[in-house]
């Protein structure tokens, strides 16, 4: 399916309803968009010491790619395919600490850098071993303590992460600690892109989020656009908790309650005075999405104040409206809508990126 989103938001029409409802288009989007995307997977605490191995599945439920992070004995980080180059078995099944990688199926052995080392009963095999017997290396990038990977990067990682680094790179990210007690998954009965649409505008805040609306100055809420990301800046109402910004910040002197960064196509890095909530939007089907909320706490004493105080309530409010919209876009009487030029710049930006990737 081919569609265009006019570059002028004043003239543009939104995504066709088919994008949210067509099973074939859903599969096409996975290959054209997620295969080339940068995805957050974990933090460096998962592979802290030499010998550490951390297997994971990239976007379980959609891409389902088995990958592996390792830290070798020279303290170098690697991202590798976790599929044995002999017969396709998983090489590492649980996190741990190893001197080398060994497939338990037939004993093929690899170094922690993925290079082939040994295989029993292979004497006489022509042209063996070759580079094809090494575990394929996967592009990855590290920002602060956060690790991202991409199977076929649409752009260099440095370009992808630059806007966030320039805006909040002053934060001591290595002091942020993952808190599993404040992290959870939400199952949303809606298309993944519809969930992103909702995130990318503050237009609905006064109508859907009464508690958040009490913490933010809606009139000062603004969106800034970058090549592969955008930022929504939430200004605190008088008396609400906000960042103590350094003088080099472009927002110095403003009462910033939250920085809401969206990274194409499905990552949300939400910075609050207490720390960071990472939201990973994972497609499970045309109308089913898992959203993982991962909390990294910096200043625990500020957890219960300001815009980041009631994340579970805000998420449940978002779920309800997104699921209702999914039912609505199935209507035979709905096709496309228009954008608010003052409030839906982020949604328009997202839709243009989707159309660009599909072309």
C-alpha distance (Angstrom), angle and dihedral (degrees) to the residues before:
residue distance angle dihedral
X1 . . .
X2 3.80 . .
X3 3.79 122.5 .
X4 3.78 136.6 159.3
X5 3.78 132.2 -140.3
X6 3.79 110.4 -156.5
X7 3.81 112.8 -121.7
X8 3.80 88.8 -131.8
X9 3.79 108.3 78.0
X10 3.80 89.3 -157.1
X11 3.81 90.1 62.0
X12 3.80 101.0 31.7
X13 3.79 129.8 108.0
X14 3.80 120.4 -148.5
X15 3.81 126.4 -110.7
X16 3.80 115.8 -58.7
X17 3.80 111.9 -102.7
X18 3.81 88.8 -116.7
X19 3.79 90.4 73.4
X20 3.81 87.9 68.5
X21 3.81 98.4 37.6
X22 3.84 111.0 32.3
X23 3.86 113.2 96.2
X24 3.81 93.8 -158.5
X25 3.79 92.6 50.4
X26 3.80 89.3 48.4
X27 3.82 90.6 58.7
X28 3.81 91.3 45.1
X29 3.81 90.8 52.9
X30 3.80 91.7 52.2
X31 3.79 91.9 57.2
X32 3.79 98.5 39.3
X33 3.80 97.7 42.1
X34 3.80 113.6 21.5
X35 3.80 95.7 40.1
X36 3.82 89.3 62.4
X37 3.81 97.9 36.9
X38 3.79 130.4 106.3
X39 3.80 109.7 -119.0
X40 3.80 130.2 -164.8
X41 3.82 109.4 -127.5
X42 3.82 110.9 166.2
X43 3.80 142.8 -45.3
X44 3.77 132.0 -89.2
X45 3.83 91.6 -99.7
X46 3.83 86.0 77.1
X47 3.83 90.6 63.6
X48 3.78 100.8 26.1
X49 3.81 102.9 141.3
X50 3.83 135.4 41.4
X51 3.79 109.9 -84.0
X52 3.81 94.4 30.7
X53 3.81 116.3 141.8
X54 3.80 124.5 -169.8
X55 3.84 118.8 -176.9
X56 3.80 118.4 -163.9
X57 3.78 141.7 162.2
X58 3.79 116.0 -118.4
X59 3.82 106.9 -129.2
X60 3.77 99.4 -16.5
X61 3.80 109.4 -145.9
X62 3.80 94.8 34.2
X63 3.82 121.2 28.9
X64 3.83 91.6 16.8
X65 3.81 92.9 -170.7
X66 3.85 114.6 166.8
X67 3.81 108.8 -137.0
X68 3.78 137.4 167.4
X69 3.80 135.9 -147.8
X70 3.80 117.5 -154.9
X71 3.79 136.9 175.5
X72 3.79 110.7 -150.9
X73 3.80 128.0 -147.0
X74 3.81 89.9 -93.0
X75 3.84 88.1 60.0
X76 3.81 92.7 -109.6
X77 3.80 120.6 143.8
X78 3.82 120.7 -132.5
X79 3.79 136.1 -177.3
X80 3.80 114.0 -154.3
X81 3.76 142.6 169.3
X82 3.80 108.1 -92.8
X83 3.81 92.5 -148.2
X84 3.80 119.0 103.3
X85 3.80 112.4 -118.9
X86 3.83 90.7 -137.9
X87 3.80 106.7 62.3
X88 3.80 104.7 -18.3
X89 3.79 103.0 -99.1
X90 3.80 119.0 149.0
X91 3.80 108.9 -95.0
X92 3.82 100.7 -156.3
X93 3.80 119.8 26.4
X94 3.81 103.5 175.1
X95 3.83 135.4 30.3
X96 3.77 115.9 -100.7
X97 3.77 145.3 110.2
X98 3.82 122.4 -67.4
X99 3.80 140.3 170.6
X100 3.82 90.5 -144.5
X101 3.82 140.1 -8.7
X102 3.78 118.1 -98.5
X103 3.80 127.5 -179.0
X104 3.81 107.7 -134.8
X105 3.83 92.1 -151.5
X106 3.83 99.5 71.3
X107 3.79 104.2 -10.8
X108 3.81 101.4 -103.4
X109 3.80 108.4 164.5
X110 3.81 131.5 -151.5
X111 3.79 134.9 -179.3
X112 3.79 119.6 -112.3
X113 3.81 85.8 -101.1
X114 3.83 89.4 60.1
X115 3.80 96.4 -108.7
X116 3.81 115.9 141.7
X117 3.81 114.4 -106.4
X118 3.80 111.8 167.8
X119 3.81 144.7 -7.6
X120 3.84 124.5 -174.8
X121 3.82 121.8 -133.9
X122 3.83 94.9 18.2
X123 3.79 99.7 113.3
X124 3.80 111.9 137.5
X125 3.82 96.7 22.5
X126 3.81 107.0 141.9
X127 3.80 118.3 -119.6
X128 3.80 92.0 4.2
X129 2.94 129.3 179.0
X130 3.80 105.6 27.4
X131 3.81 135.7 157.5
X132 3.80 87.8 -86.0
X133 3.79 88.2 68.0
X134 3.82 91.7 62.1
X135 3.80 118.7 90.5
X136 3.84 107.0 -100.1
X137 3.79 113.0 -107.0
X138 3.81 117.6 -126.6
X139 3.84 124.2 -149.5
X140 3.80 113.5 -109.2
X141 3.78 139.1 170.5
X142 3.80 134.4 -159.8
X143 3.79 124.1 -147.6
X144 3.78 113.5 -177.1
X145 3.79 100.1 -43.8
X146 3.82 95.8 -29.9
X147 3.82 121.1 106.8
X148 3.80 123.6 -150.6
X149 3.81 128.8 -176.3
X150 3.80 135.9 -170.1
X151 3.79 130.3 -171.0
X152 3.83 93.5 -152.0
X153 3.82 109.0 5.0
X154 3.79 116.3 -138.6
X155 3.83 88.7 -155.4
X156 3.82 139.2 -0.3
X157 3.80 112.6 -72.9
X158 3.81 91.2 -123.4
X159 3.81 90.3 59.0
X160 3.79 91.4 46.1
X161 3.80 95.5 52.0
X162 3.83 99.3 34.8
X163 3.84 99.3 96.3
X164 3.81 91.8 52.7
X165 3.79 92.6 44.5
X166 3.80 91.9 50.5
X167 3.81 93.3 49.1
X168 3.81 105.3 39.2
X169 3.81 103.3 10.4
X170 3.80 87.7 113.1
X171 3.81 90.1 72.8
X172 3.85 114.5 102.0
X173 3.80 93.6 -117.5
X174 3.81 93.6 174.4
X175 3.80 87.9 64.9
X176 3.81 91.8 58.1
X177 3.84 110.8 104.0
X178 3.77 125.8 -158.9
X179 3.82 111.2 -117.6
X180 3.83 111.6 -160.5
X181 3.81 91.3 -173.7
X182 3.81 89.8 64.5
X183 3.81 95.1 41.5
X184 3.78 126.8 85.8
X185 3.80 145.7 148.7
X186 3.79 125.1 -109.8
X187 3.80 123.5 -157.5
X188 3.80 110.6 -144.5
X189 3.80 121.0 -169.7
X190 3.77 94.8 -142.0
X191 3.79 141.0 83.6
X192 3.82 114.6 -78.3
X193 3.82 92.4 -123.0
X194 3.79 91.4 54.0
X195 3.79 89.1 55.1
X196 3.82 89.5 52.2
X197 3.81 91.1 47.9
X198 3.78 89.3 58.0
X199 3.80 93.5 47.8
X200 3.79 93.3 50.0
X201 3.79 98.3 67.8
X202 3.76 136.1 53.3
X203 3.81 89.6 -157.6
X204 3.81 92.2 102.8
X205 3.83 97.2 47.6
X206 3.84 97.3 95.7
X207 3.80 90.7 45.7
X208 3.82 102.4 41.2
X209 3.84 108.4 22.0
X210 3.82 112.6 49.1
X211 3.82 95.2 168.4
X212 3.81 93.4 47.4
X213 3.78 89.7 46.7
X214 3.81 88.3 57.5
X215 3.82 90.8 56.3
X216 3.83 99.4 43.3
X217 3.79 132.3 62.2
X218 3.81 98.7 -127.9
X219 3.79 93.0 -167.2
X220 3.82 91.0 59.9
X221 3.82 96.4 42.9
X222 3.80 109.5 122.2
X223 3.81 142.5 178.1
X224 3.80 127.1 -142.0
X225 3.83 121.8 -165.4
X226 3.81 129.7 -144.0
X227 3.80 132.7 173.6
X228 3.81 99.5 -88.0
X229 3.79 101.2 4.6
X230 3.75 144.1 33.0
X231 3.77 138.0 -152.9
X232 3.79 132.4 -138.9
X233 3.79 112.3 -160.2
X234 3.79 116.4 -152.6
X235 3.81 115.6 -157.2
X236 3.80 116.7 -153.6
X237 3.75 121.3 -121.3
X238 3.79 114.9 -122.9
X239 3.79 111.8 -64.0
X240 3.83 95.9 11.7
X241 3.80 121.4 125.0
X242 3.81 116.1 -89.1
X243 3.81 141.7 166.8
X244 3.79 124.0 -80.4
X245 3.79 95.5 -131.5
X246 3.81 123.5 -155.1
X247 3.82 117.6 -120.2
X248 3.84 90.8 -109.1
X249 3.81 91.9 60.7
X250 3.84 113.6 106.4
X251 3.82 86.0 -136.0
X252 3.80 95.4 53.1
X253 3.80 110.5 144.6
X254 3.81 94.3 26.3
X255 3.81 125.1 109.2
X256 3.81 98.1 -121.2
X257 3.81 111.7 -173.1
X258 3.81 96.7 175.7
X259 3.78 144.1 -1.5
X260 3.81 110.7 -147.0
X261 3.80 108.6 -164.9
X262 3.80 120.1 -173.6
X263 3.82 117.8 -165.7
X264 3.80 117.4 -163.2
X265 2.92 124.2 -70.2
X266 3.83 110.7 -0.2
X267 3.82 114.5 -14.6
X268 3.80 126.5 107.8
X269 3.81 122.2 -171.5
X270 3.80 108.1 -170.6
X271 3.80 114.1 -171.1
X272 3.80 119.8 -162.0
X273 3.82 131.7 169.8
X274 3.83 87.7 -97.9
X275 3.83 95.1 51.8
X276 3.80 138.5 -88.3
X277 3.79 138.5 -34.7
X278 3.81 112.4 -162.9
X279 3.79 114.8 -161.5
X280 3.80 117.9 -164.0
X281 3.81 113.3 -167.4
X282 3.82 108.0 -151.7
X283 3.81 120.4 -169.9
X284 3.81 112.9 -136.3
X285 3.79 98.0 169.0
X286 3.76 142.8 -24.4
X287 3.82 91.0 -70.8
X288 3.80 103.2 16.6
X289 3.82 127.9 81.8
X290 3.78 136.4 173.6
X291 3.79 115.6 -149.3
X292 3.81 115.4 -163.2
X293 3.81 115.1 -155.0
X294 3.82 109.4 -159.1
X295 3.80 116.3 -173.4
X296 3.81 122.2 -153.7
X297 3.80 109.7 -173.6
X298 3.79 121.7 -152.3
X299 3.80 105.0 160.9
X300 3.80 108.8 20.8
X301 3.80 94.0 -174.7
X302 3.82 88.8 69.8
X303 3.80 97.8 50.7
X304 3.79 96.0 103.9
X305 3.80 101.3 49.2
X306 3.78 137.8 71.9
X307 3.79 131.8 5.9
X308 3.81 94.1 -28.7
X309 3.80 96.8 52.9
X310 3.82 102.9 94.5
X311 3.80 106.0 32.6
X312 3.80 95.4 148.0
X313 3.80 92.2 54.1
X314 3.81 92.3 46.9
X315 3.81 90.5 49.2
X316 3.81 92.8 51.7
X317 3.80 90.1 49.4
X318 3.81 89.3 51.2
X319 3.80 92.1 47.9
X320 3.78 92.4 54.8
X321 3.80 95.1 51.4
X322 3.84 94.6 41.8
X323 3.81 92.5 50.1
X324 3.81 89.9 49.4
X325 3.80 89.6 50.7
X326 3.82 90.8 50.9
X327 3.79 88.7 57.0
X328 3.79 89.3 47.4
X329 3.81 98.1 51.9
X330 3.81 89.1 57.0
X331 3.79 88.4 67.8
X332 3.80 116.4 118.4
X333 3.78 86.6 -139.4
X334 3.82 97.6 58.1
X335 3.79 127.2 75.8
X336 3.82 115.5 144.7
X337 3.79 139.4 -14.0
X338 3.81 138.4 -160.9
X339 3.81 132.6 -101.3
X340 3.77 131.0 -116.5
X341 3.84 103.1 -123.0
X342 3.81 91.0 -150.2
X343 3.81 100.4 42.7
X344 3.81 110.3 24.1
X345 3.81 104.3 52.3
X346 3.80 90.6 118.6
X347 3.80 93.5 53.0
X348 3.81 90.8 48.4
X349 3.82 89.8 49.5
X350 3.83 91.2 51.2
X351 3.80 92.7 48.5
X352 3.80 91.8 50.1
X353 3.80 90.4 52.0
X354 3.80 90.5 50.4
X355 3.81 91.6 50.6
X356 3.80 90.8 46.7
X357 3.81 93.3 52.6
X358 3.80 92.5 47.2
X359 3.78 91.0 54.2
